[in-house]
């Protein structure tokens, strides 16, 4: 693991005041949010990209750590696709996954980098990575060609034996992974569902051929997957069934969480819950209208992360968490 020199840190409050530590900070551009992970009720990690880079061949991510009213960011010269927070034996750490196999860690001691060797593009590479998850205290990553890795003491190792494809395979990607009680479930392109029990993977007979983008578990160990055309599936290692499709909500469902006894999904039109085989606008209480994209959850607190706005539901009230870079 090589240690990188951290940039100057910038602290901003919601009233627009800025405190700069280190080198002089240039004016930030507006950002577009990519995803987030909740460390605790008052700490959120948010991935974003400067809007000014849209349409340009630049790989750059602005990662915000939001604690209370303070927004602190680090700029990373890579396309970061997923983030997860770990509070383990080695201390507190943000893990940031780059699409080409870069893995960045942010600890109190600073920023460091390691790599997943077989990920990325070029000869012998298996393609981009899509997601990083912390499951039962262990770190996993998944991606194209059905790549799945686990982080061991010696680094990131393949655990995708039996399902991984070679570098020439096209159109196959495991977009998300979740787990419960020693069972892993990964979902991806064309409705693919892979389940790992007792160290062995099985590709299940999926009830849908829609692309699946996200998977989660409930409090009973069942898996739920969400994807294109409003598709939501439920199942376990024995098989899956369709809970609903996109009648009335034809857009893709980009994320899914089990929150306070209900399935919550994020769509471009906002956030919804699954009730009696249908998608119903979130109403406990009614969610603010904004472009939905990703979700984050910790205990009874829920965040809806849109392209330019973030809302948090706590104690029955939605509150906007305003990024200083997106203020008018």
Secondary structure, 3 states (H helix, E strand, C coil): CEECCCCCEEEECCCCCEEEECCCCCCCCCEEEEEEEEEECCEEEEEEEEHHHCCCCCCCEEEEEEECCEEEEEEECCCEEEEEEEEECCEEEEEEEECCCEEEEEECCEEEEEECCCCECCCCCCECEEEEEEECCEEEEEEECCCEEEEECCEEEECCCCCCCCCCCCCCEEEEEEEECCEEEEEEHHHCEEEEECCEEEECCCCCCCCEEEEEECCCCCEEEEEHHHCEEEEECCEEEEEECCCCCCCCEEEEEEECCEEEEEECCEEEEEECCEEEECECCECCCCCEEEEEEECCEEEEEECCCEEEEECCEEEECCCHHHCC
